[in-house]
């Protein structure tokens, strides 16, 4: 679906100083309503072989070989994937809106970019390029502060039900 902002992610990766690869993983690839063809065409034209759509992968390998997890959806209600990335030692980069941002303190436990702004996302990812010390600090601090997904879900449900 368009809310996953695949086009934004493609445009941001195209602006990076490095030759980074955009890997899209997930059930049904997040595409629907004919949007897939547009995303695939744009990805291939813009990034060539640096655009890889893997679709559904086993949960145990969903974050394997990734350096950065980017959440594109500025309305993502809950950040389970962010928690999983933090637990696996993957730097989380999230928009400045939505539930995923509640799990990332910018520059401390991950990085935050201005939602729907490909240039902002590219600049944010570029801050990691060649700065292994920053990435290591973000991963270490995120792991120290990590909330278990079940605890986060319980807190979220409590808020929705007005128990807090």
C-alpha positions as CSV (number, residue, x, y, z in Angstrom):
1,X,0.0,0.0,0.0
2,X,1.1,3.6,-0.5
3,X,1.3,4.3,3.2
4,X,4.5,2.2,3.4
5,X,6.1,4.9,1.3
6,X,8.1,2.6,-0.9
7,X,8.5,5.4,-3.5
8,X,9.9,7.7,-0.8
9,X,12.4,5.1,0.3
10,X,13.6,4.5,-3.3
11,X,14.0,8.3,-3.8
12,X,16.0,8.6,-0.6
13,X,18.3,5.7,-1.4
14,X,19.0,7.3,-4.8
15,X,20.2,10.5,-3.0
16,X,22.6,8.7,-0.6
17,X,26.3,9.4,-0.9
18,X,27.0,5.6,-0.8
19,X,25.8,2.9,-3.2
20,X,23.5,1.4,-0.5
21,X,21.0,-1.3,-1.5
22,X,17.3,-1.1,-0.7
23,X,15.9,-4.4,0.4
24,X,12.1,-4.7,0.8
25,X,10.9,-7.6,2.9
26,X,7.5,-8.5,4.2
27,X,4.2,-10.3,3.7
28,X,2.7,-9.4,0.3
29,X,5.5,-6.8,0.0
30,X,3.1,-4.2,1.3
31,X,1.7,-3.7,-2.2
32,X,-1.9,-3.5,-3.3
33,X,-4.3,-1.9,-5.8
34,X,-1.8,-2.0,-8.7
35,X,0.7,0.0,-6.8
36,X,3.2,-2.8,-7.0
37,X,3.9,-2.3,-10.7
38,X,4.5,1.4,-10.2
39,X,6.9,0.7,-7.2
40,X,8.7,-2.0,-9.1
41,X,9.2,0.1,-12.2
42,X,10.3,3.2,-10.2
43,X,12.7,1.0,-8.1
44,X,14.3,-0.6,-11.1
45,X,14.6,2.6,-13.1
46,X,15.9,4.6,-10.2
47,X,18.2,2.1,-8.3
48,X,18.7,-0.7,-10.8
49,X,20.2,-3.8,-9.1
50,X,20.3,-1.8,-5.8
51,X,16.5,-2.4,-5.5
52,X,15.7,-5.9,-4.2
53,X,12.2,-7.1,-3.3
54,X,12.4,-10.3,-1.3
55,X,8.7,-10.5,-0.2
56,X,7.9,-12.9,2.6
57,X,11.0,-14.3,4.4
58,X,11.1,-16.5,7.5
59,X,10.7,-14.4,10.6
60,X,14.0,-15.6,12.0
61,X,15.8,-14.0,9.0
62,X,13.7,-10.9,8.5
63,X,16.5,-8.6,9.8
64,X,19.5,-10.7,8.7
65,X,22.2,-8.8,6.9
66,X,20.5,-5.4,7.4
67,X,22.5,-2.5,8.7
68,X,19.5,-0.1,8.9
69,X,15.7,-0.6,9.2
70,X,13.7,2.3,7.8
71,X,10.1,2.7,8.7
72,X,8.5,4.7,5.9
73,X,4.9,4.9,7.1
74,X,4.4,8.1,9.1
75,X,1.2,6.7,10.5
76,X,2.5,3.4,11.7
77,X,0.5,2.9,14.8
78,X,2.8,0.5,16.6
79,X,6.6,-0.1,16.3
80,X,7.0,-3.8,16.7
81,X,9.5,-4.0,13.9
82,X,11.5,-1.2,15.5
83,X,11.7,-3.3,18.8
84,X,12.8,-6.3,16.8
85,X,15.4,-4.3,14.9
86,X,16.8,-2.9,18.2
87,X,16.9,-6.4,19.7
88,X,18.9,-7.7,16.7
89,X,21.4,-4.8,16.6
90,X,20.0,-3.1,13.6
91,X,19.8,0.7,13.6
92,X,16.2,2.0,13.4
93,X,15.4,5.0,11.3
94,X,11.9,6.3,11.7
95,X,9.7,9.2,10.7
96,X,8.9,12.0,13.1
97,X,5.3,10.9,13.4
98,X,3.5,7.7,14.2
99,X,4.0,5.0,16.8
100,X,7.5,3.9,15.6
101,X,8.9,7.3,16.7
102,X,7.8,6.6,20.3
103,X,10.5,3.9,20.4
104,X,13.4,5.9,19.1
105,X,15.2,8.8,20.7
106,X,16.9,10.7,17.9
107,X,20.7,10.3,18.0
108,X,20.5,8.1,21.1
109,X,18.6,4.8,20.3
110,X,18.1,5.4,16.5
111,X,17.6,8.2,14.1
112,X,14.5,10.3,13.1
113,X,13.8,11.9,9.8
114,X,11.1,14.4,8.6
115,X,8.2,12.2,7.3
116,X,7.5,12.3,3.6
117,X,10.8,14.0,2.9
118,X,13.2,11.9,0.9
119,X,16.0,14.4,1.2
120,X,15.7,14.3,5.0
121,X,15.7,10.6,5.0
122,X,18.8,10.5,2.8
123,X,20.6,12.9,5.1
124,X,19.6,10.9,8.1
125,X,20.9,7.6,6.7
126,X,24.0,9.4,5.4
127,X,24.9,10.3,9.0
128,X,25.6,6.6,9.5
129,X,27.8,6.3,6.4
130,X,31.3,5.7,7.6
131,X,30.5,6.4,11.2
132,X,30.7,2.9,12.8
133,X,31.1,4.5,16.2
134,X,27.7,6.2,15.9
135,X,26.0,3.1,14.7
136,X,27.5,1.1,17.5
137,X,26.4,3.7,20.1
138,X,22.9,3.7,18.8
139,X,22.7,-0.1,18.8
140,X,24.2,-0.4,22.3
141,X,21.9,2.2,23.9
142,X,18.8,0.8,22.1
143,X,19.5,-2.6,23.4
144,X,20.0,-1.3,27.0
145,X,16.7,0.5,26.8
146,X,14.8,-2.2,24.9
147,X,11.2,-2.9,25.8
148,X,10.0,-6.4,25.1
149,X,7.4,-6.3,22.3
150,X,4.8,-8.0,24.5
151,X,5.2,-5.3,27.2
152,X,5.0,-2.6,24.6
153,X,1.8,-4.1,23.2
154,X,0.3,-4.4,26.7
155,X,1.0,-0.7,27.3
156,X,-0.4,0.2,23.9
157,X,-3.6,-1.7,24.6
158,X,-4.0,-0.2,28.0
159,X,-3.9,3.3,26.5
160,X,-6.5,2.3,23.9
161,X,-8.8,0.9,26.5
162,X,-8.3,3.9,28.8
163,X,-6.7,1.9,31.6
164,X,-3.8,4.3,32.0
